[in-house]
Amino acid sequence: MTEETALKAEEPVAGAAPEELKKDEQQEDPTTISEYLESLLVTVLLALFGTSFVVQAFKIPSASMEGTLLIGDHLLVNKFLFEGSGAWYEKLLPYRALERGDIIVFKYPYADHQHFVKRVIGLPGDRLKLVDQVMYVNGKLLNEPYVVHDQTAPYDNFNYSFPPGKDQMISPQVVPESGWRNELRRYVQGDELVVPPGKIFAMGDNRDRSSDSRYWGFVDRSAIMGRPFLIYWSVEATSSDYTQTTFLQRLESVFETLAHLPARTRWARMLRTVH
């Protein structure tokens, strides 16, 4: 039998009763529905796998990383990068160790469902001290071209000197629920802070307006989700746009953004890589 004949053999026979044609269509419906459900299931599984292991989207709600990242920047975060979480698949996949200077996204330990974006300053075993707004790591000046200072920010002694000496005051900006006020001095040796095993010391690039490890302690290695690598969209926004507490307030903010989308989009920041 030729290929042409085989294809024709699957076509309805001319003159077949309408009832037979309807019956054939009805028999095909369950197969079609099952195929749709199967495709949907595969799509959902791939999406869950992607957001769990590969890439996830986040937005910047505060000014702590200006001028590297601005309020309203929407980021793609590479979760397929850092080793050290202890997961079994690290030995099979091309992960790398955390490095000083990496920008990281992590779960903030003192608020539900909140993520922070900061820069890695100290790795386990590092000795840190901040002197006159200049950071030293293991006795050497840390080159930080990304750091900015805001002269209009309220005075805080941790912006100039850290860790505090025995006769220095603990900053009132320390997060109370963190317990950092009582624990901080446990990690001080001489005039330096020593990062313990399994922990990271992280700070914002906008040093004078950043709630970071100076104020609530170390970041657990297991809390780190990944590294932002791309700004896929950026919109003019303020911190208040991301602090709405009710559903109606959030909905109003969404409609406000959509109504002025072209004008509020920062086109020059679109598809910019993050360093």
N, C-alpha and C positions, 0 to 999 in steps of 0.2 A: 504494500500500500504506500503510495507516495505521501509526502508531507502535506501537500495540498488536500489530498483526499482525507487524511487524518483530521485536519482542521475542520473541514466541512462536515465531518461525521458528528461533531459536537454541536452543530447548529440545529435549531428546532426544525422538524420536518414540515414542509409546506403543507398547509391545509389542516394542521393539528387543531384540535378543539381549543377554544379559549380557556375552558376549565382546566385542561392539561397544562397549558402555559402558566396559569396562575398557581397551580399546584407545584410546578417546578420552581417558581419564584419563591413560594413560601418555604420550600425545602432548603433554599439557599440562605434565607434570612438568618437562621441560627448560626451558621458558619460565619457570616459576615459580622454579626454582633460579637461573637467570640474573638474574631480577629481584631476588632476595634478594642475590646477589653484587654486583650493581650498586648497590643501596641501601647495602650494607655499605661498598663502596669510596667512595661519595660521603660517607658519614658519617666515615670515617677521614680523607679529604682535608680535610673541613671542620674536624675536630678538629685536624689538623696545622696548618691555616691559622690557626685561632683561637689556638693556643698559640704560634705563631711570630710573629704580627703583632698580635693583639688583647689577649687576656687569658690569664694563667697564674697558677696557685696556688702559694703558698709558705708556709712556716711559720717562726716566730721561735724559734731554738734558744738564744739568749743574752740577757743582760740589758743589752746595750749601748745599746738604745733605750728603756729604761724612763725615765720613765713614759709615753711616747707609745705604745710597743708592748711587750707583755709576753711572756715566754717562754710558748709554747703558743698564741699568736695565730696563726690561719691566715688568710692574706691573699689577696685577688685583686689582681693587678698589671696595670695598664693599660700595655700595650706599644705602644699606638696613640696616642702622645702627643709624645715628644720628637724634635725634629729635630737635625741635626748629626752623624749617624753616616755621612753621605755616600752613603746608599742612593739609588738612582735614583727610587724611588717617593715620596721626601719632597716633591718638587715637585707631586705629584698629590694628596696626602692632607693633612688638616688637622693637621699637626704644629705644635708650638710650641717655642721655644728653652728650654733649661734656665734655671731661675731660682734665685737664692740662697734657701735655705730649703726647696727641694723635697726630699722624701724619695725616695730612689732605691734600686732593687735592681740589683746589678751582680755580675759574675763576679769573684770574688777571684782575683788573679793568681798566688797562691803555694800553692794547693791545688786538686787536681782536683775538678771537679763541686761546688764550694762557692760559695754566693752570700751576699753581705753586704747588709745594709740599713743605710744611713746617711743623713745629711742633708747637702745641698750647702751648704758654707760659702764656698768660694772658686771663682770662675769664672776662665777664662783672662785673665791680665793683672792680676788682683787682687793687692793687697799685704796680707798678713795678719800679725797678731801677737797673741799671747795674753799678757795682763799680769794677774797676780793673779786668774786664772780668768775674766777678762773678755776677749772677743774684739773686736778692732778690724780693720776692713776698709777699706783705702784711707784710713787716718787717722781714721775715724769709728767710734764705738762701735756695735757690731752688737746690735740688740735681739733677745734670744733668750729669750722667755718659756717655751720648751719645755725648757730645760736644767735638769737636776737634778744634785746633788752628793751623793756618799756619803761621809760622814765616817768610815766604818769601812774604807774602801778603803786599801790600802797606799800609802805616800807615793811619788809619782813626780813628778820636777821638771817633766815635760812637762804635768802637770795644772795647773801654775801659771804657767809661762813657756815660750813657744814663739814663734819658733824659738830655739834656744840661742845665746847669745853665744859669742865666741871663747874666753872663759875658762870657759864653762859645760860641764858634763858632758853627753854624749849619754845619753839614758835607756837603762837596760839592757833595757827592754821592747821595743826596736826589733827587728823581725823580721830575723833574720840573713840569710836567703836573699833578702831584698828588696834588699840592697845599699844601703839607705837611709842607713846610718851613714856611708858614704863619699860619698854623693851629696847629702845634705841641704844642706850648706853651699854647694854650687854655686848654689842658688836663693835664697840669702840676700843681700839688699841692705840694708846698714845693720842695722837691728834687725827687718826685715820679711822674710817669705817671699813670693816672687813666683811666682804660678801660671803655668806655661808654656802655650803654645798646645796645644790638643787635650787638655788635662788638667783635672781637677776635684779640689779639695781637699774631702774629706768627713770628717765627725765624727759620733760617736754622741751622742744627747741625754743619756745617762747618762755624763757626761764622765769620771768617775773610774774607770769600768769598761768603757771602750770601746777596742778595738784598731782604730785608724782611721788616717787619713793622717799623723798625727803619728809613727806607728810603722812604717809600711811605704811611705809615699810617696803619690803622686797616683793618681787613678783615670783610666784611659784613657776617653775619651768613647765609644769603640767598645765598651767593656765594659758600658756601662749598658743594662739590659734594659727598664726602665720604672719607673713610680711606683705604689706600693701605694695603693689608694683605698678598700678595704672590708675589714673584719674579718668574714668570713662564719662563723667559728667560733672559739671560744677555750676552751682546756682548761687546768686547773691542771697545771703541769709544772715541771720543773727542767732545767738544762742537761744533767745526767747522763742524762735520758731520751732525749736526742738524740745521745749520744756512744757508743752501743753499737757495738761493732766486729764482732760475729759475727751471723750470721743468726738463731741461736737467741735471742740477747739482744734483737734487734729484734723478733722474733716474740713474745717474752714481754712486751715493753713494749706492743705492740699489744693483746694479750689483756688486759693489766692495765687499759689505758685503756678498752677496750670493756666490761669487767666493772663499771667504776665510772663509766660515761659520764655519767649524769644528775647524779651528785654532783660530778664534777670539771669539768663544763661551766660556764664563766663566762657565764651567761645574759645578764647586763647588758651584756656586750661584743659580743653577737651583732649583726651587721649595722650595726656602728658605722663611720662613715667615718673615714679617716685623714688627719690634717693635720700 
